[in-house]
Amino acid sequence: MTRPVYVHDLAALASDARSIRSVLPDRVELLYAVKANPDRGVLETLAPVVDGFEAASRGELRRLAEVLPGRSPAAFAGPGKTDEDLTAALAAGVRRIHVESPAELDRLAAIARSAGRSADVLLRVNLPVAAPGASLVMGGGPSPFGMEPAEAVCCARRPPTGIRVRGVHAHLASGLDAPLAGAVAATVVEWAVREVGAEEVDVGGGMAVDYARPGTRFDWAGYGRALAGVLAEHPGVRLRIEPGRAVTAYCGAYLTEVIEVKRSYGEWFVVVAGGTHHLRTPAAKGHAQPFTVQRRTGAGGPRTDGGPLTVVGQLCTPKDVLSRSADAGPIGVGDVLVFAMAGAYAWNISHRDFLLHDPPEFRTGDPHELAEAWASRH
């Protein structure tokens, strides 16, 4: 039996990234949020296309330095930054540090002064912006993310010595379709220009990725037109966006082999090698990971009857569920399941040490070609 394997289709990723870049206005910088997938091949593929990278930890700063030496990160973000984090960001030459609170701003200023340098920052603001239909809301109420609008205004008008406030960062929600993302961006920019006189506004990421409809993509062209309208209203502003999941989710697949099929109290269970300790996304988001089946050549033995089934892994917990399906068709031992949309928040967020199973392998190429070759080897 072959170990489960992650396959990254880097050619498809490069094509998708170029398509995204092509429909964005010139005054919109496209950053990639490293947290979505810090794989070396992914970063190297995106480097010639994106305008920069957003890191949210010292580990991500180190990763970028290893994979792309000499290229300074465009942004450093995240709550709970320690003095060591801020020092590392300055040393890495980060172009913009996103500051979460007045206290963090004061600490950064002291660190910058002691190093004999200054820091360019964006103030992260927790704005009360309506986002109906968003899958995750991080603004408009009590939150560890960002500062209240009045605090941000005070920081912008009276920054401590050693700090240059360049503008505002406001990532307020995730799971936004293009019209809603455009409306949120317009509201954020309007506030930032009116209250802070911002030169730059980073409206974050949060573009919707629909795991229930793998063929549906975020309307990047429509979003680009919306951002062009925002920029036309504010000709002195430069915009920045930081997508992660919406860029890389579609380039990755998780391939694994069926170990057993069984019925329990009238329900079918398909047990595969690996599980949510490899691919945490379905457990984290509470969805069924989309998959296709590559039939094993010359397969015999028991198969599901085409009715509803649950795909589970090898962990000793009933939460180890990768997917459920009512129409997957018959599945038998030795078949290869190809889980799509596994290019973001997958291996890198998984509880990989639980039960100490072997890790998956990693390859590049077309996942369906690999699955076909895998299934035909039996």
Number of C-alpha atoms within 10 A of each C-alpha: 11 11 14 22 22 25 24 26 21 20 13 16 21 21 13 18 20 15 14 19 19 14 15 20 16 12 15 21 19 23 26 30 26 24 18 20 25 20 19 13 16 20 19 16 17 23 18 12 19 17 16 21 27 29 27 21 22 19 11 19 23 15 18 24 15 11 16 15 10 11 15 18 24 18 24 29 21 17 16 13 19 14 14 11 18 24 16 17 25 22 11 19 16 23 17 23 30 28 29 25 21 18 10 18 21 18 16 27 22 18 20 19 15 11 12 9 12 18 23 16 24 27 32 29 28 25 20 15 17 16 20 10 13 18 13 13 19 18 23 17 13 11 12 14 21 27 23 20 20 11 15 27 18 13 20 23 12 11 17 17 13 19 22 16 25 20 26 28 29 27 24 28 25 20 21 22 21 20 14 19 24 22 17 21 25 20 16 24 29 18 15 25 18 10 16 21 19 22 19 21 26 25 26 23 25 24 26 21 21 16 18 11 9 14 8 11 14 17 14 19 16 16 23 20 17 22 22 20 14 20 19 11 13 15 10 13 21 18 24 19 21 24 22 24 24 25 24 28 22 22 25 28 26 26 31 26 27 23 18 17 20 15 11 7 5 7 12 19 20 22 22 24 22 27 22 25 25 26 30 24 23 20 18 13 11 12 16 18 25 20 21 14 21 23 20 23 15 9 15 10 8 13 18 20 13 14 13 15 24 17 21 23 25 17 17 9 9 8 11 20 24 26 19 19 16 10 10 16 15 15 24 24 21 25 27 28 25 25 21 21 25 29 28 26 22 24 23 18 18 18 14 19 11 12 11 9 15 12 15 21 13 12 15 15 15 17 23 18 10 19 22 17 14 22 19 16 8 12
